[in-house]
Amino acid sequence: MHRIRFPVLALCAALLLAAGGAQGASSDVVVSQVYAGGGNSGASFTNDYVELLNRGSSAVDLSGWTVQYATAAGTTWQATALSGSIQPGRYYLVQLASSAAVGAPLPAPDATGTSNLAASGGKVALVRDTAPLACGATAGSCSALPLVADLVGYGSAADYEGSGPAPALTNTTAAVRAGAGCVDTDVNSADFAAGTPTPRNGSSPVASCGTVTPPAGTAAASASVDLDVAPAVSIALDRASLSFGTAAAGQTPAALAEHVTVLSNDAAGYALTAHRTAFAPADLPLGMTAAAPAGAVVGPALAGGATAPLPVGAAADLAVGSSSARSAAGGDVWSTNIGFTAPVPALAAGHYTATITFTVIGR
């Protein structure tokens, strides 16, 4: 039997993971809402989201911080980078994945990512670093880490703060922290309740957590000003690796979904291609299908839902598809399925690995 696993790397648009250094401990910034129904049937909003709040009396620089998500029992975390500062009493909205164009659009997000949250249970961590966590299998394993500024386990989550997780979510409810986000007893089950999702961003009214008391007879106002200059083209994957588990010779493992998000500011559009390395120690027959986002078309070899082999080495890339316009504001999501074009041949037992590279090219 063969253990088949391969990492998937998004290159060309250079996704660089810069390891952030440890920062000073602070519990001022907390997760104030978690919503996981984005785009589902009857959803309140089109996208999943995580809302943050600065409960403290000083601004907090979020450079090098991430919001991370793992499944209820998982220890593999997906990270969304944060940037800018969050002022006292201000909220910070992190827009995440969408299942479909169902529900109202979110307010303008302060950061965006592609994590797809599960409503039945999961874990959301606010981390003072960019490196993905590896904890979460047992209660308290993540919140004990000094780089974890806040942790919310909800529903069936195996890890959470305190004696129990926050409630499970639905398409019309969010995990809402008490006191407009101000209450933090380090017990998820006590701090959060299932409530109506009300996403707030950096422009929303200031929360009064009782931590800022201006002197009598004075007044103050402040405005945070920042600008993120978008790259001409970028690419992101919802899975950093795909594992087909264990298969015997003659079996064809079920295909695995991989969503490729392309952001392009090129008015002439872009092209998306893919190729792979050969499996080692012996090659296996790997291919893919693809579905294009609105306004784009799949490549000829993938038309009509066809499965096309992934080229190896110096062979020309497989044309996954193209668009003749800029991507959507939140990115164009290409839905691909990676699988085997023939049963696993008779090979020596072992661990077989390969690497797929998706490339986006501006026109």
C-alpha positions, 0 to 999 in steps of 0.5 A: 500500500502506498502513502500518497501526499504532496505539498502544493505551492503557489509560486510566480506571485511569490507568497512569502511567509516572513517569520515574525518575531515575538512581541510583547504580551498584550491581551488588549486586542481580542476576537469580538465576533466569529461568523461562519455562514458566509454565502451559505443557504439563507446566510446573513452575509456573503463572507465568513468573518472575524471581528477584533476589538482593541479593549485597551487604552493604547493603539496596537500595531498589528504588523506581523500579526495573523488571524488563524483558523483550524478545524474543530479537531485539527492542528493545521492552521490557516493564517491571514495576515494583518496590517496597520494599527488598531486604535483604542475602542476600535474594531478591525474586520477580517473578511474570509471565504464565501461559499456563494453570492448569498447574503449581504456584503460585509462592510469594507474589511480591514484585512482579507483572507481565504479561510473557510470557517465551519459553523459546527465547530472550529478554532480562531486564534489571534497570533502575534506572529506569521507562522502557523500554529501547531496546537489545538488537539486538547483544551488549553494547548493554544492559549498557553502559548505566549504568541497567542493573544486570544483564542476562541474555540466554538461548537465542537472545538477540541481547544478553547479558553477556560472551561468550555467552548463558545456555542456552535454557529449557524448561517444566521448567528455569530459567536458574539463577545459580551459587552460589545466585545469588551468582556474577557474572562478567558472562558469562551463559554462565558464570554460568548453567546450565539447572536445576530451577526453585526460586523464592524470595521475600523470606521464603526463607532468606538466601543466604550470598555471603560479603559479610556477616561479623558480628563474633564473639560477636554475633548479629543478625536483621532483618525487612523490613515493608512493605504495598502498598495495592492500587488499587480497580481497575486495568488493564494491557495486554500490548502497548503498540502493535499493528502490522499491517504493510503491507497493500494495498487489498482485503486483510484483515490477520490479527487481533492478540492483546491480553490485558487484565488487570483487577485489581478489589477491588470485591466487586460486580464490574466492567465492561470496555468499549472504544472507539477514535478514527477512523484518520487520515488516513482511517478503517478498519473496525476490530473485535474479538473477546473471551474472558472469564476464569473467572467472567466473561461477554463482552458481548452483541455478542461472544457466541459468538466474534462480531466486533463493530465498535469504536465511534468518538468519542461513540458508546457504548462496546462492552461487552467483558464483566463480572464479578459478583465481585472479580478473581483475585489476579493479575488477570482476563485478558481475551483479545481479538483486534483486527482489521479487519471488512472488507478495506482500502478503496482509499485513498491510500498512507500511515501510518494510525493510531488509538487504542483505549481499554479502560476498567474500571468498578467497580460 
